Amino acid sequence: MKNSINIMLIEDSPAFRKVIDRTLGNEPGIKLISQFGTAEIALRSLENASADNTPDLILLDLNLPGMSGLDALPWIHEYAPETKVIILTQSNQEADIVTAISKGASGYMLKSNTLDQLTDGIRNVMNGGASLDPTVAKFIIGKMRKDKPEASDANPLSQREMEVLGLISEGLQKKEVADRLDISPRTVAAHVEKIYEKLNVTNAPSAVHKAHHLGIFPSEGQG
């Protein structure tokens, strides 16, 4: 990971932008390089940005004037394919969560999160993980357990990979997964990389969704 994580903020509330600006300004290794009140202006900036000026991660609100955050996601991926996106919103609506994850968001956090949780989430995503608000993680798993998955006889994941995926789906960070399973964070990272490769996904929410869709996600939480 780079020495400094360059952040773009897309948020229409000046008061909330000021809070994020102050928070990230005091956080070592994280730098807020740009902030915009609308998705349209932010997208023009990304389209014209040089490689050196492209943010590493975008904090994206959903309820924006003009183009919504959800509508902006595909354009962000087109103009800045290497940039990670964390949704930072007040919305815990099912449709918003599912759509954001399906469109490739690497994290979904509520504005009610603490600022420490936000900065931890940023670092986790930049380390190759995902950042899910704990209540959102529980919602996703609850919803998937209610749905009827497609039956599958072939589970591409090993037992350990299933354990890792189960814990990540509960909102645990890699270090917490490592502590729970009594293995090293590096081993957890290797398992996560293998999970993504086997399921052909790029982030944890998509991995959970794909595993459930294939009918291989456990019906009970990991103990």
VOPAGU-2260 file (C-alpha; in pm, 1 decimal, decimal comma):
REM VOPAGU-2260
SITE   aa  ch    i         X         Y         Z
SITE  MET   A    0       0,0       0,0       0,0
SITE  LYS   A    1     119,6     352,9     -74,7
SITE  ASN   A    2     259,3     573,2     201,5
SITE  SER   A    3     -32,8     812,1     156,5
SITE  ILE   A    4    -386,6     718,7      55,7
SITE  ASN   A    5    -531,4     991,8    -165,3
SITE  ILE   A    6    -904,3    1038,9    -111,8
SITE  MET   A    7   -1176,7    1207,5    -317,3
SITE  LEU   A    8   -1499,7    1297,5    -137,2
SITE  ILE   A    9   -1829,8    1331,5    -326,3
SITE  GLU   A   10   -2081,0    1474,2     -79,3
SITE  ASP   A   11   -2337,3    1751,8    -119,4
SITE  SER   A   12   -2350,3    1861,7     246,9
SITE  PRO   A   13   -2090,6    2135,3     314,9
SITE  ALA   A   14   -2113,5    2065,5     689,1
SITE  PHE   A   15   -2038,7    1694,2     645,4
SITE  ARG   A   16   -1758,3    1769,3     398,4
SITE  LYS   A   17   -1603,6    1989,8     665,1
SITE  VAL   A   18   -1622,8    1706,7     921,3
SITE  ILE   A   19   -1456,5    1460,1     683,7
SITE  ASP   A   20   -1195,4    1718,8     582,7
SITE  ARG   A   21   -1105,7    1781,8     947,1
SITE  THR   A   22   -1098,2    1411,1    1029,9
SITE  LEU   A   23    -881,2    1301,2     738,8
SITE  GLY   A   24    -658,7    1606,0     781,3
SITE  ASN   A   25    -557,5    1473,1    1122,3
SITE  GLU   A   26    -512,9    1114,5    1007,6
SITE  PRO   A   27    -157,7    1003,4     924,3
SITE  GLY   A   28    -119,7     835,7     588,4
SITE  ILE   A   29    -453,6     957,8     451,9
SITE  LYS   A   30    -494,2    1272,9     245,6
SITE  LEU   A   31    -813,2    1434,2     115,3
SITE  ILE   A   32    -702,5    1565,7    -223,7
SITE  SER   A   33   -1039,4    1676,1    -362,7
SITE  GLN   A   34   -1404,0    1716,9    -270,6
SITE  PHE   A   35   -1713,0    1779,5    -480,8
SITE  GLY   A   36   -2078,4    1851,8    -414,3
SITE  THR   A   37   -2210,7    1676,2    -725,5
SITE  ALA   A   38   -2125,6    1357,8    -911,5
SITE  GLU   A   39   -2119,4    1535,3   -1247,9
SITE  ILE   A   40   -1836,6    1770,5   -1149,4
SITE  ALA   A   41   -1644,8    1488,2    -981,4
SITE  LEU   A   42   -1672,3    1273,6   -1293,5
SITE  ARG   A   43   -1540,3    1554,8   -1513,6
SITE  SER   A   44   -1243,9    1579,9   -1279,5
SITE  LEU   A   45   -1179,5    1203,9   -1300,7
SITE  GLU   A   46   -1215,9    1201,1   -1678,7
SITE  ASN   A   47    -950,0    1471,0   -1716,8
SITE  ALA   A   48    -721,0    1363,3   -1432,7
SITE  SER   A   49    -368,4    1244,5   -1495,7
SITE  ALA   A   50    -252,6     920,0   -1338,3
SITE  ASP   A   51     -72,3    1114,2   -1065,0
SITE  ASN   A   52    -387,4    1306,0    -973,6
SITE  THR   A   53    -630,6    1014,0    -972,5
SITE  PRO   A   54    -752,2     930,9    -620,1
SITE  ASP   A   55    -682,1     593,3    -465,7
SITE  LEU   A   56   -1025,5     583,2    -305,8
SITE  ILE   A   57   -1353,3     773,4    -335,1
SITE  LEU   A   58   -1600,2     830,2     -52,6
SITE  LEU   A   59   -1931,5     850,9    -235,3
SITE  ASP   A   60   -2266,5     969,4    -103,2
SITE  LEU   A   61   -2575,9     823,7    -269,3
SITE  ASN   A   62   -2831,6    1101,6    -232,7
SITE  LEU   A   63   -2673,5    1370,9    -449,4
SITE  PRO   A   64   -2832,1    1652,4    -648,8
SITE  GLY   A   65   -2852,6    1560,5   -1016,8
SITE  MET   A   66   -2684,3    1226,5   -1081,9
SITE  SER   A   67   -2710,5     989,9    -786,1
SITE  GLY   A   68   -2415,1     807,2    -639,5
SITE  LEU   A   69   -2548,7     476,1    -770,5
SITE  ASP   A   70   -2571,6     613,9   -1124,2
SITE  ALA   A   71   -2220,3     756,5   -1091,6
SITE  LEU   A   72   -2058,4     425,6    -993,3
SITE  PRO   A   73   -2022,3     278,7   -1345,9
SITE  TRP   A   74   -1873,2     605,3   -1471,3
SITE  ILE   A   75   -1626,2     613,9   -1184,0
SITE  HIS   A   76   -1510,5     263,4   -1274,4
SITE  GLU   A   77   -1476,6     365,5   -1639,7
SITE  TYR   A   78   -1276,1     683,1   -1576,8
SITE  ALA   A   79   -1072,7     548,5   -1280,3
SITE  PRO   A   80   -1074,7     166,3   -1295,5
SITE  GLU   A   81    -807,4     129,4   -1027,1
SITE  THR   A   82    -984,2     358,1    -778,6
SITE  LYS   A   83   -1173,0     195,8    -491,4
SITE  VAL   A   84   -1514,6     327,5    -385,6
SITE  ILE   A   85   -1669,5     326,7     -40,0
SITE  ILE   A   86   -2034,3     429,6     -20,6
SITE  LEU   A   87   -2079,7     670,5     270,4
SITE  THR   A   88   -2445,9     740,1     317,5
SITE  GLN   A   89   -2743,2     762,0     552,5
SITE  SER   A   90   -2933,1     503,8     349,2
SITE  ASN   A   91   -2967,8     152,2     483,9
SITE  GLN   A   92   -3231,3      65,4     223,2
SITE  GLU   A   93   -3213,0    -283,6      78,2
SITE  ALA   A   94   -3220,9    -166,3    -283,5
SITE  ASP   A   95   -2934,1      80,6    -231,8
SITE  ILE   A   96   -2713,1    -175,6     -56,8
SITE  VAL   A   97   -2767,7    -450,6    -313,8
SITE  THR   A   98   -2727,1    -215,6    -611,1
SITE  ALA   A   99   -2409,2     -54,7    -476,2
SITE  ILE   A  100   -2247,0    -392,4    -415,7
SITE  SER   A  101   -2353,3    -527,4    -754,5
SITE  LYS   A  102   -2203,2    -218,1    -921,5
SITE  GLY   A  103   -1865,6    -284,3    -763,0
SITE  ALA   A  104   -1848,1     -73,1    -447,2
SITE  SER   A  105   -1569,9    -201,4    -222,8
SITE  GLY   A  106   -1745,9     -86,5      91,4
SITE  TYR   A  107   -2075,8      39,0     226,1
SITE  MET   A  108   -2070,5     250,2     541,4
SITE  LEU   A  109   -2334,0     456,2     714,8
SITE  LYS   A  110   -2273,6     813,6     824,1
SITE  SER   A  111   -2363,0     702,7    1175,2
SITE  ASN   A  112   -2030,7     514,7    1191,1
SITE  THR   A  113   -1761,6     661,2    1412,3
SITE  LEU   A  114   -1478,3     846,2    1242,9
SITE  ASP   A  115   -1237,6     577,1    1362,9
SITE  GLN   A  116   -1449,7     316,1    1187,2
SITE  LEU   A  117   -1434,7     523,6     870,7
SITE  THR   A  118   -1056,9     553,2     869,2
SITE  ASP   A  119   -1020,5     183,5     956,1
SITE  GLY   A  120   -1254,8     104,8     667,0
SITE  ILE   A  121   -1047,3     313,1     426,7
SITE  ARG   A  122    -728,3     132,4     524,1
SITE  ASN   A  123    -895,2    -207,3     507,4
SITE  VAL   A  124   -1020,7    -146,1     152,5
SITE  MET   A  125    -680,5     -20,3      40,1
SITE  ASN   A  126    -526,1    -336,5     185,9
SITE  GLY   A  127    -746,1    -542,4     -44,1
SITE  GLY   A  128   -1037,8    -604,1     190,0
SITE  ALA   A  129   -1387,0    -463,6     205,9
SITE  SER   A  130   -1554,4    -226,1     445,3
SITE  LEU   A  131   -1906,1    -304,4     557,0
SITE  ASP   A  132   -2101,6    -132,6     829,4
SITE  PRO   A  133   -2176,6    -411,3    1081,9
SITE  THR   A  134   -2551,4    -356,0    1050,4
SITE  VAL   A  135   -2523,1    -369,0     671,3
SITE  ALA   A  136   -2321,4    -692,1     689,8
SITE  LYS   A  137   -2586,0    -852,0     909,8
SITE  PHE   A  138   -2857,1    -734,0     672,3
SITE  ILE   A  139   -2682,8    -885,8     369,9
SITE  ILE   A  140   -2637,8   -1222,2     537,8
SITE  GLY   A  141   -2992,3   -1218,5     673,9
SITE  LYS   A  142   -3133,9   -1142,6     331,8
SITE  MET   A  143   -2930,0   -1413,6     164,9
SITE  ARG   A  144   -3037,6   -1674,6     418,0
SITE  LYS   A  145   -3401,5   -1593,0     345,1
SITE  ASP   A  146   -3351,1   -1627,5     -29,5
SITE  LYS   A  147   -3342,3   -1970,2    -188,7
SITE  PRO   A  148   -2999,1   -2029,8    -337,4
SITE  GLU   A  149   -2938,5   -2236,5    -643,7
SITE  ALA   A  150   -2831,2   -2586,9    -556,9
SITE  SER   A  151   -2472,4   -2672,5    -640,0
SITE  ASP   A  152   -2281,5   -2996,7    -597,9
SITE  ALA   A  153   -1945,3   -2836,2    -668,9
SITE  ASN   A  154   -1803,6   -2608,9    -401,3
SITE  PRO   A  155   -1481,5   -2449,5    -531,8
SITE  LEU   A  156   -1385,3   -2324,3    -183,9
SITE  SER   A  157   -1196,6   -2520,1      76,0
SITE  GLN   A  158   -1329,7   -2555,1     429,8
SITE  ARG   A  159   -1084,0   -2291,7     555,2
SITE  GLU   A  160   -1180,1   -2054,1     274,9
SITE  MET   A  161   -1544,9   -2099,9     371,3
SITE  GLU   A  162   -1458,6   -2014,5     731,7
SITE  VAL   A  163   -1272,5   -1702,7     621,7
SITE  LEU   A  164   -1555,5   -1593,0     393,2
SITE  GLY   A  165   -1812,5   -1652,7     665,7
SITE  LEU   A  166   -1627,4   -1430,1     911,4
SITE  ILE   A  167   -1562,5   -1155,5     656,5
SITE  SER   A  168   -1932,9   -1156,9     571,7
SITE  GLU   A  169   -2003,2   -1071,2     935,2
SITE  GLY   A  170   -1804,6    -749,6     896,7
SITE  LEU   A  171   -1479,3    -869,6    1056,5
SITE  GLN   A  172   -1152,0    -718,0     941,7
SITE  LYS   A  173    -863,5    -940,9     830,0
SITE  LYS   A  174    -682,8    -910,0    1163,0
SITE  GLU   A  175   -1000,4   -1004,9    1348,1
SITE  VAL   A  176   -1046,6   -1305,4    1118,9
SITE  ALA   A  177    -686,7   -1404,8    1185,9
SITE  ASP   A  178    -739,3   -1381,6    1562,8
SITE  ARG   A  179   -1063,2   -1579,7    1545,3
SITE  LEU   A  180    -907,6   -1860,5    1339,7
SITE  ASP   A  181    -568,4   -1843,0    1512,6
SITE  ILE   A  182    -379,4   -1785,3    1188,4
SITE  SER   A  183    -170,2   -1494,8    1060,9
SITE  PRO   A  184    -317,5   -1190,9     879,2
SITE  ARG   A  185     -94,4   -1279,6     584,6
SITE  THR   A  186    -254,1   -1624,1     567,4
SITE  VAL   A  187    -598,5   -1464,3     580,1
SITE  ALA   A  188    -500,7   -1233,8     292,7
SITE  ALA   A  189    -385,9   -1533,9      89,8
SITE  HIS   A  190    -716,4   -1712,3     152,8
SITE  VAL   A  191    -911,3   -1400,1      53,5
SITE  GLU   A  192    -714,5   -1371,9    -270,4
SITE  LYS   A  193    -789,6   -1737,3    -349,0
SITE  ILE   A  194   -1160,9   -1686,4    -271,2
SITE  TYR   A  195   -1180,6   -1390,7    -510,3
SITE  GLU   A  196    -996,7   -1587,9    -778,2
SITE  LYS   A  197   -1214,1   -1898,4    -745,5
SITE  LEU   A  198   -1540,5   -1702,9    -741,2
SITE  ASN   A  199   -1424,4   -1456,0   -1007,9
SITE  VAL   A  200   -1507,9   -1149,4    -797,6
SITE  THR   A  201   -1315,8    -842,4    -681,8
SITE  ASN   A  202   -1446,9    -769,3    -332,3
SITE  ALA   A  203   -1591,0    -935,2     -23,3
SITE  PRO   A  204   -1956,9    -834,6     -67,6
SITE  SER   A  205   -1953,3    -977,1    -420,7
SITE  ALA   A  206   -1785,8   -1293,5    -292,1
SITE  VAL   A  207   -2058,3   -1346,2     -32,6
SITE  HIS   A  208   -2328,2   -1283,3    -290,8
SITE  LYS   A  209   -2167,0   -1520,9    -543,0
SITE  ALA   A  210   -2115,5   -1794,4    -283,8
SITE  HIS   A  211   -2477,7   -1774,0    -180,7
SITE  HIS   A  212   -2594,8   -1769,0    -542,4
SITE  LEU   A  213   -2398,5   -2089,3    -604,7
SITE  GLY   A  214   -2563,8   -2249,0    -301,8
SITE  ILE   A  215   -2236,7   -2298,7    -113,1
SITE  PHE   A  216   -2273,1   -2035,5     156,3
SITE  PRO   A  217   -2333,5   -2187,8     500,5
SITE  SER   A  218   -2682,4   -2157,8     640,3
SITE  GLU   A  219   -2545,6   -2099,5     987,6
SITE  GLY   A  220   -2282,6   -1846,5    1095,3
SITE  GLN   A  221   -1932,6   -1965,7    1156,1
SITE  GLY   A  222   -1862,3   -2039,3    1522,5
